[in-house]
Amino acid sequence: MSDILPIEKEWTVHKNIDEVVRILVKSLKSFKGRIVESSSNRIVCDFGSLLLSRLLGEFWVSRATLPKRAEIQLEPTGDSETVLKLVVRETHKYGIKAGYVKKYQQALQEISDAICDSIR
């Protein structure tokens, strides 16, 4: 069985934490994400559809439809900056994904890049 590695990134932006949360929530919704948790220091958002991936099969659905989750930790610094720690992982835990590892990795990278670009 092949493991699909999560994408992990960390960077600092020159915005206060409230502004970062506002921008991220708006951006995640525009990426068709479903916000599961949102607080002043953590945002969790689901993407894709587990149901469609199971019904139609991972081979047939688009990368955008593959089930994945983004978790963003926010840490304010003293200089009106915010440190962001992003982890994006797949959430379809059952079944063998040997033939789909590259497709999943591309899907995770796409959403990771989109989130990073939205807040830079």
Secondary structure as GFF3:
##gff-version 3
##sequence-region A 1 120
A	DSSP	beta_strand	7	13	.	.	.	ID=ss1
A	DSSP	alpha_helix	17	30	.	.	.	ID=ss2
A	DSSP	beta_strand	34	38	.	.	.	ID=ss3
A	DSSP	beta_strand	42	47	.	.	.	ID=ss4
A	DSSP	alpha_helix	50	56	.	.	.	ID=ss5
A	DSSP	three_ten_helix	63	65	.	.	.	ID=ss6
A	DSSP	beta_strand	68	76	.	.	.	ID=ss7
A	DSSP	beta_strand	82	90	.	.	.	ID=ss8
A	DSSP	alpha_helix	101	119	.	.	.	ID=ss9
###
